[in-house]
Amino acid sequence: MKNEFHNMTDVELEQKLKDLKSELFNLRFRHASGQLENPVSIRVCKRNIARVNTELRARAKA
């Protein structure tokens, strides 16, 4: 999973971050309305957002 984000371009990472934030919003909405079957998916989504942010930050510092 780590290499998946490492091999992406900056533009792809920005788009992935946007998609993940949208997905997290939808997951939270479904969770609040009681329609979410697997609450662990929220945690997985948050971690993926953190991975993308970490990769973007590492590239900015380099």
N, C-alpha and C positions, 0 to 999 in steps of 0.2 A: 504494500500500500504506500509506503514511504516513497519508493522509487517512482510510483505512478505520478506523484506531484512534482518530483524532482526533474522528471523528463519533459514536463510541459513548458511552453513558452510563457512569458509574462502575460500576454493577452489571454491565453487559454486559462491561466490561473485566475485572472480577474473575472472571466466569465464563469468559471467553476465556483468561485466565491459567491458570485451573485446568485447562481443556481442553488447553491447549498443554503444560503440565507433564506431564499424563497421556500425551499423545501422545509427548513426548520420552522418557518412561520406556519406553513400548512400542517406540519406535525403537531405543533403546539395547539393550533385551532382544533384539530381533530381530537387531541387528547382532552381538551377542555370540554368538548361536547360529548365525550364518552365513546367516540367512534374509533379510537386508536387501538388496534389489536396488540401491538408490540411496543410498549413504552421505551424499550431499550433503543429503539431506532432514533429517539431524540438524542440520546447520549452519543450514539455513533455519528450522527450528523454534526453535533457540536465539536466532536473530536476532529472530524474531517475539516471543519471550518478552521480550527486551530492549526491543523497541519498546513493548510493553504496559507494562512497568515504567517506562520513560521517560515515557510519557504519564501514568501514575498519579502519578509523582513530580512532574511539572510541574504537575499539577492541585493536588497537596497544597501545593506552595509558593505557588501563586497565591491 
